[in-house]
Structure formats: structure tokens, C-alpha cells
Amino acid sequence: MKRLKLGLPAGSLQESTMEIFKKAGYNINIGERSYYPHIDDEEIECVLIRAQEIPKYVAAQVLDVGLTGKDWIVETGVEVEEVAELAFSKRGLRPVRLVLAVPRDSEINAVTDLEGKRVATELVETTRRYLQSKGVSATVLFSWGATEVKPPLLADAIAELTETGRSLKANNLREIETILVSTPRVIMNAASWSDPWKKKKVEHMVTLLKGALLAEQKVMLKMNVHRDNLERVIAKLPALRQPTVSTLSEDCWVAVESVVEEKTVRDLVYELKEAGAEGIVEFPLNKIIP
């Protein structure tokens, strides 16, 4: 039997990854101390490793496909096929940013002010290349963690991944520049990508994952509407194309269904009620395949 070797990220992306795979239809079970999760697809073998390592193992053909951040693809500098971008992160659907940050009271206000300074980061090569591209010569130090506490004693600045910036502010740091924006990517090596079976298998997986991600932000609304009010209700409803209208047993009433942005529902339900909708029901969605 043919097998696809899939690398899944341990650490900050692990929980979100498992949730999205589950919504996509893949049930993954991780043992307490196992780095080889079980997936309910006998054609896939999983290994759980740090996102930082996945690009190298994919490029070396140890893995056929992996899920990692764009930041680690850039950091490792390996040649891989970026099959898809999956816009989710450990706290939601936002991307993460690699930013340069300094103490709040620092005299450093721009990247050029880092000339001759010390910068601590986990992404050493990415930071070094960025500073070089700006014509800045600085000492880039590898940080094993807790990077936010390094300035001002152990470093003049840091390059750190952030989603909201709250952790930086909590440590009395301020951002001075964004080095890159990173989102999770599905990657393959050239040999696996050129294998028709593996390529099709991954493309099918990506379709389901993207469908699950799209559904994360949307819900289904269903309601009953008198035909006299139908035009007004439909005018209030955004939809992927047009709302679905079905005839009810009473000739003068119809059922209307529409997929809408979840964040709009709070205000939308009142507008629909005012337009004449009744019996409004909200359903969560697992997948939307455009």
C-alpha cells in the first residue's frame, strides 16, 4: 500500500492544527508520550515534530509533506514546494509577525539605529539577512526562549514572533519594524510533488483543510419568511451566491437559508426580524468547499 508521510507541528501550532484536521474530517489521536500520532486514514503516516524542523525533513525527503510556518521556511532556506497557505495560528485565524522590538524607553527608533547593537532572536538567519538588506551591521544572538526578557541587559533589541503584540507590551517593549508576516504553509519536496498519487492525496487534503478554515468564520442561518416579506429579507442577506429559498407546506411561506459571516450575526438577526423573518436558527459549519 502506498503511504504519505506527513509532518505535523508540535508546540504552539499543535492544538490549532489538530482542531482544523478534525473539522476537515481527519481524526488524529496523540499518545501521551508518542511522537507518531494515529490518523484514521491508513494511507497516511504522521510524525509530530517541531515546526522549525519540518522544512529540513521535507526537503531531505524524510517526509513527503509537512505543515510549518512561512517563517521557518525562510529561516532554513531550503527548497520546497509551497502547496497551500493555511491562515490560522495558535490563537485564531490571524497571521504572526516577526518584529524588531526594543525597550519602551530605548533611544532606538528605526532599524538603522541598530548599527553595532545586539539583537536576540530564535530566527537568526532571517534577522541577519534582513539587517544586511537594510545596510545594518549588528550582532545577532540566538535566543533559546524567553526572548522578551533579554533587553536591555542581554540585548539591545529582539526579533520576536507576535500575533497581537500584547506580550511585547507586557514586557515594556515597543515594535520598531516588521521583518516578515508568517502563516502556516503546506509544503512538499519536489520528488513527492512530482508523484501523481502523493500530489493528488495532498491536494485532496488541502481542499478539506481550506474548507474547514473557511467554515471557521461562517455560520448557516435558516428562517421562515412570508412571501410578502421575501424581497426585503433577501436584501439583508449576504451569501456565497444567492440564499436558498424552499417552499413550505403553507403556500404563502418559504424557508430561507444563507451562509453568512459569524461576526455579522449579532446585528443581522435584528435586521432580519425587522424585515419579516421568523424562527431564525443559526447552525455551525464544519466545511465549506467553494
C-alpha positions as CSV (number, residue, x, y, z in Angstrom):
1,M,0.0,0.0,0.0
2,K,1.2,3.5,-0.8
3,R,1.8,5.8,2.2
4,L,2.1,9.5,2.6
5,K,4.5,10.7,5.3
6,L,3.0,13.8,7.0
7,G,4.8,16.0,9.4
8,L,2.6,17.8,11.9
9,P,3.9,20.8,14.1
10,A,4.4,20.3,17.8
11,G,4.3,23.2,20.1
12,S,2.3,26.4,19.6
13,L,0.5,25.3,16.4
14,Q,-0.3,21.8,17.6
15,E,-3.7,22.4,19.1
16,S,-5.0,24.5,16.2
17,T,-3.6,22.0,13.7
18,M,-5.4,19.1,15.3
19,E,-8.7,21.0,15.5
20,I,-8.6,22.0,11.8
21,F,-7.7,18.5,10.7
22,K,-10.6,17.2,12.8
23,K,-13.0,19.6,11.2
24,A,-11.6,18.6,7.8
25,G,-12.6,15.0,8.6
26,Y,-9.3,13.6,9.9
27,N,-9.3,12.2,13.4
28,I,-5.8,12.3,14.9
29,N,-5.0,10.7,18.2
30,I,-1.8,11.5,20.0
31,G,-0.5,9.2,22.7
32,E,0.8,10.7,26.0
33,R,4.5,10.3,25.0
34,S,4.2,9.3,21.4
35,Y,5.5,11.4,18.5
36,Y,3.8,9.2,16.0
37,P,0.0,10.1,16.1
38,H,-2.6,7.7,14.7
39,I,-4.7,9.1,11.9
40,D,-7.9,7.4,10.6
41,D,-6.5,7.2,7.1
42,E,-4.4,4.1,6.5
43,E,-2.6,5.8,3.6
44,I,-1.1,8.5,5.8
45,E,1.7,8.1,8.4
46,C,2.1,11.0,10.9
47,V,5.0,12.3,12.8
48,L,4.8,15.1,15.4
49,I,7.9,17.3,15.4
50,R,8.7,21.0,16.0
51,A,7.7,23.3,13.2
52,Q,11.3,24.6,13.0
53,E,12.5,21.2,11.8
54,I,9.7,20.3,9.3
55,P,11.2,22.2,6.3
56,K,14.5,20.4,6.6
57,Y,12.9,16.9,6.9
58,V,10.6,17.6,3.9
59,A,13.5,18.9,1.8
60,A,15.5,15.8,2.7
61,Q,12.6,13.6,1.6
62,V,12.3,12.1,5.1
63,L,8.8,13.5,5.0
64,D,6.6,13.8,1.9
65,V,4.6,16.7,3.2
66,G,4.6,18.9,6.3
67,L,2.8,21.8,7.9
68,T,5.0,24.6,9.1
69,G,5.2,28.4,9.2
70,K,6.5,30.6,6.4
71,D,9.0,32.0,9.0
72,W,10.7,28.6,9.3
73,I,10.8,28.1,5.5
74,V,12.6,31.4,5.2
75,E,14.8,30.7,8.2
76,T,16.0,27.3,7.0
77,G,16.4,28.5,3.4
78,V,15.5,25.0,2.0
79,E,13.9,24.4,-1.4
80,V,10.4,23.1,-1.0
81,E,7.1,23.4,-2.9
82,E,4.6,25.6,-1.1
83,V,1.4,23.8,-1.9
84,A,-1.0,25.9,0.1
85,E,-1.3,28.7,2.7
86,L,-3.5,28.0,5.7
87,A,-4.4,31.2,7.5
88,F,-4.6,30.1,11.1
89,S,-2.5,30.4,14.2
90,K,-2.4,29.3,17.8
91,R,-4.9,32.0,18.9
92,G,-7.2,32.2,15.9
93,L,-7.0,33.0,12.2
94,R,-4.5,35.8,12.4
95,P,-1.0,35.6,10.9
96,V,2.0,36.1,13.1
97,R,4.6,38.8,12.5
98,L,8.4,38.7,13.1
99,V,9.1,42.1,14.5
100,L,12.0,44.1,15.8
101,A,11.3,45.4,19.3
102,V,13.2,47.5,21.8
103,P,12.6,48.6,25.4
104,R,10.0,51.3,25.7
105,D,12.5,54.0,26.8
106,S,15.2,53.0,24.3
107,E,16.7,55.6,22.0
108,I,16.5,53.1,19.2
109,N,13.6,54.2,16.9
110,A,14.4,52.7,13.5
111,V,16.2,49.7,12.1
112,T,19.2,51.9,11.1
113,D,19.7,52.7,14.8
114,L,20.7,49.0,15.4
115,E,24.1,49.6,13.8
116,G,26.6,47.9,16.1
117,K,23.9,46.7,18.5
118,R,23.0,43.3,19.8
119,V,19.8,41.6,18.6
120,A,18.4,38.4,20.3
121,T,16.2,36.1,18.3
122,E,15.3,32.5,17.6
123,L,15.3,33.2,13.8
124,V,18.9,34.2,13.5
125,E,19.4,33.8,9.7
126,T,16.2,35.6,8.8
127,T,17.0,38.5,11.1
128,R,20.6,38.7,9.9
129,R,19.6,38.7,6.3
130,Y,17.0,41.4,7.0
131,L,19.5,43.7,8.7
132,Q,22.0,43.2,5.9
133,S,19.4,44.1,3.4
134,K,19.0,47.4,5.3
135,G,22.7,48.0,5.3
136,V,22.9,47.5,9.1
137,S,25.8,45.6,10.8
138,A,24.7,44.2,14.1
139,T,25.4,41.1,16.3
140,V,22.5,38.7,16.0
141,L,22.4,36.3,19.0
142,F,20.5,33.1,19.2
143,S,17.8,33.0,21.9
144,W,16.7,29.7,23.5
145,G,13.5,31.3,24.7
146,A,12.1,34.0,26.9
147,T,13.4,36.4,24.3
148,E,11.2,39.3,25.6
149,V,13.3,39.5,28.9
150,K,16.7,39.8,27.1
151,P,16.6,43.7,26.7
152,P,18.2,45.8,27.9
153,L,20.8,43.7,29.8
154,L,21.5,40.9,27.4
155,A,20.5,42.5,24.1
156,D,19.7,46.0,22.8
157,A,16.7,44.6,20.7
158,I,14.9,41.4,19.9
159,A,13.3,39.9,16.8
160,E,10.3,38.0,18.0
161,L,7.2,36.4,16.6
162,T,3.9,38.0,17.8
163,E,0.2,37.8,17.0
164,T,-1.2,40.7,18.9
165,G,1.8,42.4,20.4
166,R,0.4,42.1,23.9
167,S,3.3,40.0,25.2
168,L,5.8,42.7,24.0
169,K,3.8,45.4,25.7
170,A,3.6,43.4,28.9
171,N,7.4,43.3,28.9
172,N,7.7,47.0,28.3
173,L,8.8,46.6,24.7
174,R,7.7,48.5,21.6
175,E,7.9,47.5,18.0
176,I,10.0,49.4,15.5
177,E,9.7,47.3,12.4
178,T,8.1,44.2,10.9
179,I,10.6,41.8,9.3
180,L,8.1,39.4,7.8
181,V,4.5,38.2,8.1
182,S,4.1,34.4,8.5
183,T,1.2,32.0,8.1
184,P,1.2,28.2,8.2
185,R,2.0,26.5,4.8
186,V,1.6,23.0,3.5
187,I,4.9,22.1,1.9
188,M,6.3,19.1,-0.2
189,N,9.6,18.2,-1.6
190,A,10.0,18.1,-5.4
191,A,10.1,14.3,-5.6
192,S,6.9,13.9,-3.7
193,W,5.2,16.7,-5.6
194,S,6.0,15.0,-8.9
195,D,4.5,11.7,-7.7
196,P,0.9,11.8,-9.1
197,W,-0.6,9.7,-6.3
198,K,1.0,11.8,-3.5
199,K,0.2,15.1,-5.2
200,K,-3.5,14.1,-5.6
201,K,-3.6,12.9,-2.0
202,V,-2.2,16.2,-0.7
203,E,-4.4,18.3,-2.9
204,H,-7.5,16.4,-1.6
205,M,-6.3,17.0,2.0
206,V,-5.7,20.7,1.3
207,T,-9.2,21.1,-0.2
208,L,-10.7,19.8,3.0
209,L,-8.4,21.8,5.3
210,K,-9.2,25.0,3.4
211,G,-12.9,24.2,3.5
212,A,-12.7,23.8,7.3
213,L,-10.8,27.1,7.7
214,L,-13.4,28.9,5.5
215,A,-16.2,27.5,7.7
216,E,-14.4,28.7,10.9
217,Q,-15.6,32.2,10.1
218,K,-19.1,31.5,8.9
219,V,-22.4,30.1,10.0
220,M,-25.7,29.0,8.4
221,L,-28.8,30.9,9.1
222,K,-32.2,29.4,8.4
223,M,-35.5,31.2,8.8
224,N,-39.2,31.2,7.8
225,V,-40.4,34.2,5.7
226,H,-43.8,35.2,4.4
227,R,-43.7,35.8,0.6
228,D,-44.8,39.4,1.1
229,N,-41.5,40.0,3.1
230,L,-39.2,37.8,1.0
231,E,-37.7,40.5,-1.1
232,R,-36.8,42.6,2.0
233,V,-35.3,39.7,3.8
234,I,-33.1,38.6,0.9
235,A,-31.9,42.1,0.5
236,K,-30.4,41.8,4.1
237,L,-28.7,38.5,3.4
238,P,-25.2,38.1,2.1
239,A,-24.5,34.7,0.7
240,L,-21.9,32.7,-1.2
241,R,-24.1,33.1,-4.3
242,Q,-27.8,33.6,-3.5
243,P,-29.8,32.5,-0.5
244,T,-31.6,29.2,-0.9
245,V,-35.4,29.5,-0.9
246,S,-37.6,26.5,-0.3
247,T,-41.4,26.2,-0.4
248,L,-43.1,25.3,2.9
249,S,-46.4,23.4,3.3
250,E,-48.2,26.7,3.6
251,D,-48.2,28.3,0.1
252,C,-47.6,31.8,1.4
253,W,-44.5,30.9,3.4
254,V,-40.9,29.9,2.4
255,A,-37.8,28.7,4.2
256,V,-34.7,30.8,3.5
257,E,-31.1,29.5,4.1
258,S,-27.9,31.5,3.8
259,V,-24.2,31.2,4.8
260,V,-23.1,34.4,6.5
261,E,-20.0,35.8,8.4
262,E,-20.4,34.8,12.0
263,K,-19.3,38.2,13.2
264,T,-22.2,39.8,11.5
265,V,-24.9,37.6,13.1
266,R,-25.3,39.6,16.3
267,D,-26.6,42.6,14.3
268,L,-28.0,40.8,11.4
269,V,-30.7,38.8,13.3
270,Y,-32.4,42.0,14.4
271,E,-32.4,43.4,10.8
272,L,-33.9,40.1,9.6
273,K,-36.6,40.2,12.3
274,E,-37.5,43.8,11.3
275,A,-37.6,42.7,7.6
276,G,-40.2,40.0,8.5
277,A,-38.1,36.8,9.1
278,E,-39.4,34.4,11.8
279,G,-38.0,31.3,13.5
280,I,-34.4,32.2,12.8
281,V,-31.9,29.4,13.5
282,E,-28.1,29.5,13.5
283,F,-26.1,26.4,12.6
284,P,-22.3,26.0,13.0
285,L,-20.4,24.7,9.9
286,N,-17.6,22.2,9.6
287,K,-16.5,22.8,6.0
288,I,-17.3,25.0,3.0
289,I,-16.0,23.8,-0.3
290,P,-16.3,26.6,-2.8
